[in-house]
Amino acid sequence: MSKWQPLETAPKDGREILLFAQGIQVVAHWDEFGRGWVMRERGKPKDQWVFASHWMPLPEPPATEVPDA
């Protein structure tokens, strides 16, 4: 697993990352107009700005197996 990195090194290309913000961990992405980090809530972007100090990439999702029918 990745380690926390300084926010200055975070990607600002629209991909979602994990942020450490105000004592909690949130999934967010950089606003396309460069206004700041936008938090995701229940799978959808939420119109709420996040003030973070560190970031890390999201982990890979677990492999899913399709059961035999």
BELLINRA-V572228 format. One record per run of one state. SS is the DSSP state (H for helix, E for strand, - for the rest). FROM is the first residue (numbers start at 0). TO is the last residue. If there is no record, write none. Layout:
BEGIN
ss: (SS;SS)
from: (FROM;FROM)
to: (TO;TO)
END
This chain:
BEGIN
ss: (-;E;H;-;E;-;E;-;E;-;E;-;E;-)
from: (0;4;6;9;16;21;23;30;36;41;43;50;51;57)
to: (3;5;8;15;20;22;29;35;40;42;49;50;56;68)
END
